[in-house]
């Protein structure tokens, strides 16, 4: 009896401690709803768990039932339970043409040669894209959240990134330095992390993740992309939590621009370093110079998993990252893909789809897209909304439960998510309870 009472109180205090930590984290994260829910649950635990003991003086077996129930819940949350399935990737039989990427299609202006050639090639996209072009470009006057001071400031950063697209490649040193793969891999990862990245990995470059034809950038439009590099060095940059919380307003676009610029500078410096060793290397940066598909390559490099919202979800920061890449033939040691419950969690959690203003994120199951079972986005709807509001939205990134900061309490929950399908089901509903199922943002009726 004494042991049971001791365990009863110990488990109760642990529950109160967890709720108190969650309340503190929520206060720091500026989440008032979660603070209130934590406070109410603390009161409930004190009244039910401890009040039951002191006021009702329940018999021994009642305490035991309470103790077993809560202990069982905790064990189910953290013990290995159910599969942590990886993304199913089969034989990819078709490359993506960069000319079809929505950011390339945005640039095709009526009356230009590109416009005529592209819509002769893809007539089915013409009406969709012409409707999109009725709205102003990102950060330009006419967007709902355009700011005459703030928007041009962000646009200037993107202009600077565009200039860097001419620096992604260069001369290779004639004298090749012999390197050991393990040592040079550590050297490069250290360099990338020192320059501001939060994570870095290496993957064998799947040639099917290289775009087939040039759609943007300084290279001739429509020319075949030739990249015979064996490896891709991938890295992630953290987007500031509080800036992401402003979505879909202007500050999140400013944060995107800031991280893209940092990523471009890291990539260009890294590629130049590798070329100085006598090996080919090319940076792949924002501002119309990605020649590889960054999210799937980053998944191959062990930086995270692809989620329902179409972004890479990292274990520590969720989708709240921007990616950078360098491809090279420098001999490197590769990392392995990781799984930590994202596929299972995204099946249970529809928060990004429920909060997507444009309906671009599917609510249904995965489908096979060129050999990969994934949730395909309707990117035309997404970019339509971007141009309507004048920012890059980011609501899906904001509401994703994996986006919470890596505080102690969220890391405890992430431990359960990695191991238990029970934890994923509970956490998906728990996130709705503490943070709300839908976020508030301005909705428009004049999207057409």
N, C-alpha and C positions, 0 to 999 in steps of 0.2 A: 504493500500500500504506500509506504513512504517513497519508494523508488518511482512509482507511478505518479504521485503528486509532484515530486521533483521534476520529472520529465514533462509533466503537464504544464508546470510553470515555465520551464526552460523553453519549451516550444512556443508558448504564448509570448514570452519576452522576445524571442527571435522574430516572431511575426510582427510585433510592435516595432522592433528595430528596423526591419525591412521597410515597413510603411513609413517610418520616420525618415529613413534615408531617401526613399522615393519622394517624399514631400519636399525635402531639402533640394534634391536634384531638380524637381519640378519648379521650385521657387527660383533657382539659378537659371533654369531654362525659360523662365517667364511663361509658365503654363499654369494660369490660375485655376482652371478647371481641375487639373490633376491634384493641385494642392488641396482644394476643397474636398475632392473624393477621398484623398488620403486621410484628411482630418476626420471625415465622417466614418471611415473604416476603422480608424484608431479608436474612436468612441464606441463603435459597435463591438470591437474585439474586447475592449475593457469591460463593457457591460455584459456581453455574452460569455466570453471565455473566463474572465476573472470574477465578474459579478455572479455568475452561476455557481462558482465554488464557494464564495463567501456568504451569499445570501440564501441560496437554496440548499446548501450542504448536500449535494447529490451523492448517491451511493457510488461505491467504487467502480462498478461496471459502467456507469454513465461517463465518468472521467476517462475510462479506458476507451470507450467508443469514440469520444471526442479526440482523444490523443491518436488513436489508430487512424481515424479519418484524415486528420490534418497531416500526420506523418506520411500516410499513404499518398496524399496529394503531392507532398514535397518529393517523395521518392519517384513518383511517376513523372514529375517535371524534369528530374535530372538523370534518371537511369536510361540506358540505351533502350529505346522503344520505337519500333517502326523503322522504315528505311529512310536514309538520307540520300535520295536518288540524285544522281548527276543529270545534267542536261543530256538528252539523247541526241547524239550526233552520228549520223550514218555517212554514207558516201555522198559527198558534196559534188554534184556533177556540173554545176554551172556557176561561173563567176558573176559578180555584180558589176554592172556597167556604171561607172561614176557619172555618166551623163544622165542617168535615171535618178540619181540622188536628188532629193527635193531642194537641197541648197544650190545645186547646179541649175535645176529647172527654174529657180527664182531669178536667175541671171539672164535668162533668154528673153530679150526684149523684142516686141513686135517691130518688124521692119529690118531686123538684123539677119545676117547670114546664119548665125547659130539658131535663131528662132525658126527659120524656114527649114533648115536641115533637120533639126531635132524633131519637129512635129510632122515632117514627112516620114521620119523613122518611127515615131510613137504618136500617131494621130489620136489615140485614145486618151492621151493626157492633155490635149490642147484645151478643151473646154474647162477642165478642172483648174489648170494653171492660169488660164485667162481670168477666171473668177478670183483666184488668189491675187492676181496683179491689180485688182480694183482697189485693194487696200495699200496703204503706204508701206515702204520697206521698214524693217526693224530699226527703231531709234529715230525715225524720221517724223517730221510734223504730220499730224493727222492721226497718229496712234493714240488710243485712249489715255495712256499713261506717259505721253511725251512730256518732257520737261525741257524748256528752252535753254537751261543751263546744264542740267545733269545728263541729258541724252547725248548732246554733242561731246561731252567729256568722255563718255564710254565709247562713242563712235570713234573718237580719236585713238583710243587704245587699239581697237580693231584695225584701224588704218595702219598703225605701226606694225601690227602682226602681219598684215598683208605684205609690207615691205620686206619682212623677214623670209617670205617664201622664196626669195632669190638666193638665200644663204643656206638652204637645206642640204646642198651637196657641194662638192668641190674637188680640188686636186688631191690625189693620193700620194703620200710620200713614196719616193722611189725605193728607199731602203726599208725593208720590212723587218720589224722587231719580232724576234721569236718569243712567244708568250706561252705560259702554262695556263690551260683553260680555268683551273680552279682559282689560281692567283688573280688572273685578270678579271674574272667574274666578280670576285670579292672587291677588287679595286674599283670596278665600274659601279657596282651597287653602292659602295661607300660614297663615291663621287656624287651620284644622283641624290642620295639621301642628304648629303651635306648641303646640296644646293636647294633643298626645300621640299623634295618629294616625301610623302608619308609611307610609300611602299614601292618596291621595285621587284621585278621578276624577269625571267628570260624564258622564251619559248622557241621551239623550232617553228619557223614561219611556214604555215600551211599556204601553199601557193594559191589555193582557192579563196583565201582571204585577201588576195591582192586584186584591186579593181582591174577590170579588163581594158577600159579605155579612159582617157583623160576627160574629165567633165569640168574641172575647175583648175585654177592655178596658172602659172606662167608657161607651162608646156603647151604645145599645140593641141587645141581642142579636138577631141575625137581620135587622137593618135593612140595606138596600143601601148599599154603600160608594161614595161619590161622590168621585172625585179627578180633577180636570181639569188637574192640573199638567203642565207640558210637560217639566220636567227633574227628574232625581234626582241629588243630590250624595251620592256613596258614599265611605265611608272604611273603612280596615282598621286594627285594633289588634292588636299582637303579643301572643300569649299566651306567657308565660315558658317557655322550653324546659325548665328543670328541674322546673317545676310540671307541665307536660304529661307529663314522664317518670314521674311518680308514678301515672299512670292504671293502673287504674280507681279508685284510692283518692281520699279526700276532698280533698286539696290541689288537684287539677285542677278540681274544682267551685268551690273558693274562687277560683281564678284566673279561671274563667269569670265568676263574679259580679263580681269586681273590674273586669274589662274591660267587662262590660255596663254597669256603673255609670258608668265613664269615658265610654263611648260615648253613654250617655243624656245625660250632662251636656254633651258636645260638641254633640250633635244639638240639644238644647233651646236652648243658647246661640246656635248658628248660625241656627236658625229664627227666634229672637227678633230677631237682628241683621237678617236679611233683611226681616222684617216692619217693622222700624223704618225701612227704606228705602222702604216703601210697596208692598211686593210680598207676595203670599200665600206662606206657607211652613209646612210641617208636619214636625215631627220624627217619626221612626218608631223606637221604642225597645223594648228587651226589657221583660218584665213585662207582656205581653198587649197591646202596642200597635203591632205591626207590621201595617200595612195594605197593604204591598207585599211581594213575594217578594224578599228581599234578594240571595240568591246569583245568580240570573239577571240582575238589574239591575246588580249589581257586575261581572258579566262584561261586560255592555254598556258599562260605564264603564272597562273596560280594567284592572281590578284583578287579573284572573286568569282561570282556566278551571275549569269544573265537572269534578270527577273522579268516579271510580267510587264513592267513599265518600259522595257527596252533598254534600260541602263545596266551597266555592270554594278552589282551590289557587292561591296567589299565587306569582309567580316567585321571590321571595326567601325566603319563610317557609313555603311549602306551605300545608297546611290549618290551620296553627297561627296562625289569625287569627280575630277576631270582627269583625262588620261593623256599621256604623252608617249611617243614611240620613236625608236631608232632601229632601222634594219641594217644588218651587217653580215659579213662573212668572217668576222673575227671569231676564232674558236672559243666557245663559251660552254659553260655547264647550264643545262636547262632545269627549270622548275616544273613541278607537276601540277595539274589542275586540282582544285580543292572542292569539296562539297561540305556545306554546313547548314543544310536544310532549306535552302532558298526555294527550290522547286516545289517542295511540299508546302512550305509556308505560303507561297504565292497562290497556290491552289485554294487555300483556305481564306486568304486575305484579299479582299477586292477593293481596298481603300484607294489605291491609285486610280482604278477604273471608276469608282464611285465619285471621285473628286475631279476627274478630268473634265474641264469645261467644254471641250470639243467632242468628247466621245471617241477620242482616237485610241484609247487603250481598251482592248477587248475584255469582256467579262466572262467569256466562255473558256473552253479548254484550249490546249496547245494544238497547233496544226503543223504539218510538215512543210517547211519552207526550204527548198533547195537541199534537202537532206537533213535539216535540223528541226527538231520538234520544239517549237517556241510559240510565244504569243505575238502574232504579227500586229504591229501598229498601223493605223491608217494615218500615215505621216502627213497627207494632204490636209486632213482636218486639224492636225496639230499646228502646222505652219500657218494655216488660215487664221487660227486664233492668235498666234504670235503677232502676225501682221496687224490684226485688228487692235490689239492692246499696245503694241510697240515695244514689248519686252519678250524675253524667252521663257516666260511663264514660270516653270519650275514647280508647279503645285504638286505634281506626282512625286518629285524629290522631297518636297516639304512634308508630305503626309506619310511617306513610307515609314513604317515602324522601325526599320533598320537605320533610319537617319538620326535617331537619338544620339546625343553625344556619348562617348565611351566612358561614362562615369561608372563608379563601383556598382550601383544598383542595376544599370542597364547591362553591364558586363555579366552580372550574375544571371540575368534573364537570357543573354546571348549564349551562355554556357548550356542552359537547358535547350535552347533552340537548335544548337548543334547536335544534340544527342537524342531528343525525344519528340516524336510526332505529337504526343499529348501536350507537350509544352508549346508546340507551334499552334495547335488549335486553341489552347487557353490564351496564349499571348495575343493572337489575332483579335479575339473578342475583348481581352483585357485592355488592349490599346484603344479600342473604341470607348470603353468605359472611362478610362482615365483622361483621354485626350479628345474624345468626340469622334463620331463616325465621319462627319463632314466638317470641313473648315469653312469659314466665312470669307467670301470674296465677291466682288461685284460681278453680277451676271448681266449679260446683254441680250437684247432681243433683236438687234439689227445686224446679225452676223452675215446675212445674205445680201 
